[in-house]
């Protein structure tokens, strides 16, 4: 399993960060590459990305676990999707804890992906792309929650 973790301290309270995290519609503001969010409920949502060729790509997600203001975990639904060819499992987890500074939050994002088929050969490529995506997500989350 390819697992990638990234951390960042955000100068915003855990409650404010949590409010952004638990509303799937906010993902278009902070998760990299998301063009829009569709059919969102607190338990399930669809993210729409734009491919390099300009085609809309949809990905469905389901909430796995939520521990208010501390931990949020969701998985990508892969069955009968193009992602199923190279992913057997994809789970994203966010952990929050008080930051070093008063009113700050330490945010840890992790992405666990179990690769399938030939994709296993390129696990290091998945980890590199995941690091960049998680770093961008953390920077965006910092920007979104700053105001």
C-alpha positions in Angstrom: 0.0 0.0 0.0 1.3 3.4 -0.9 0.8 5.8 2.0 1.6 9.5 1.9 1.4 11.9 4.8 1.9 15.7 4.9 1.6 18.1 7.8 1.1 21.9 8.2 0.3 24.3 11.0 -2.5 26.6 10.1 -3.1 29.9 11.9 -6.8 29.2 12.4 -8.7 27.5 15.2 -9.6 23.8 14.9 -13.3 24.6 14.9 -12.9 26.9 11.8 -10.8 24.3 10.0 -13.3 21.6 10.9 -16.2 23.6 9.5 -14.5 23.8 6.1 -13.5 20.1 6.1 -16.9 18.6 6.9 -18.8 20.5 4.2 -18.1 18.7 0.9 -19.1 21.8 -1.1 -16.0 23.5 0.3 -13.8 20.9 -1.4 -13.9 22.9 -4.6 -12.2 25.7 -2.7 -9.3 23.7 -1.2 -8.8 20.2 -2.8 -6.5 20.4 -5.8 -8.1 20.1 -9.2 -11.7 20.1 -8.1 -13.8 22.1 -10.5 -17.1 21.5 -8.7 -19.0 19.3 -6.2 -22.2 17.5 -7.1 -24.8 15.5 -5.2 -23.2 16.3 -1.8 -24.5 15.1 1.5 -22.5 14.8 4.8 -22.0 11.1 4.0 -21.5 11.0 0.1 -20.4 13.4 -2.6 -19.1 13.6 -6.1 -16.1 15.7 -7.1 -15.7 16.8 -10.7 -12.2 17.3 -12.0 -11.1 18.5 -15.5 -8.7 16.2 -17.3 -5.7 17.5 -19.3 -7.8 17.0 -22.4 -10.6 19.1 -21.0 -13.0 16.2 -20.2 -15.0 16.2 -17.0 -13.9 13.4 -14.7 -16.2 12.4 -11.8 -15.1 10.7 -8.6 -17.5 9.5 -5.9 -16.5 9.5 -2.2 -18.1 8.2 1.0 -17.4 9.3 4.5 -15.8 6.5 6.5 -15.3 8.0 9.9 -15.7 11.4 11.6 -14.5 12.3 15.1 -15.6 16.0 15.4 -12.7 18.5 15.4 -10.1 15.7 15.5 -10.4 13.2 12.6 -12.2 12.8 9.2 -11.7 9.9 6.9 -13.3 9.3 3.4 -12.8 6.7 0.7 -13.1 6.9 -3.1 -15.7 4.6 -4.5 -13.8 2.7 -7.3 -16.1 -0.1 -8.5 -17.2 0.3 -12.1 -15.1 3.5 -12.6 -12.0 4.2 -14.7 -10.0 4.4 -11.5 -10.7 0.7 -10.8 -8.1 -0.2 -13.4 -5.2 1.0 -11.2 -6.6 1.4 -7.7 -7.9 -1.3 -5.4 -8.4 1.2 -2.6 -8.0 4.9 -1.9 -8.6 6.4 1.5 -7.9 10.0 2.6 -7.6 10.9 6.3 -7.4 14.3 8.0 -6.3 14.7 11.6 -6.4 18.0 13.5 -4.7 18.9 16.8 -4.0 22.2 18.5 -1.1 24.0 17.1 2.0 25.4 18.9 0.6 28.9 18.7 -2.6 29.8 20.5 -5.6 29.6 18.1 -3.6 27.6 15.5 -4.2 24.1 14.2 -1.8 21.3 13.2 -3.3 19.6 10.2 -2.2 16.2 8.9 -3.4 14.8 5.6 -2.7 11.3 4.6 -3.6 9.4 1.5 -3.5 5.6 1.4 -3.7 3.9 -1.9 -3.6 0.2 -2.6 -2.5 -0.1 -6.2 -3.7 -2.7 -8.7 -2.1 -4.4 -11.7 0.8 -2.6 -13.5 0.2 0.5 -11.3 2.1 -1.3 -8.5 5.3 -1.0 -10.5 5.0 2.8 -10.4 4.2 3.2 -6.7 6.9 5.8 -6.3 5.2 7.9 -9.0 1.9 7.7 -7.1 3.7 8.8 -3.8 5.3 11.8 -5.6 2.0 12.9 -7.1 0.3 12.4 -3.7 2.9 14.5 -1.9 2.3 17.4 -4.3 -1.5 17.1 -4.1 -1.5 17.0 -0.3 0.9 19.9 0.0 -1.3 21.9 -2.3 -4.4 20.9 -0.4 -2.8 22.1 2.9 -1.8 25.4 1.4 -5.3 25.9 -0.1 -6.9 25.0 3.3 -4.7 27.5 5.0 -5.8 30.2 2.5 -9.5 29.3 2.7 -9.6 29.3 6.5 -7.4 32.4 7.0 -10.3 34.8 6.5 
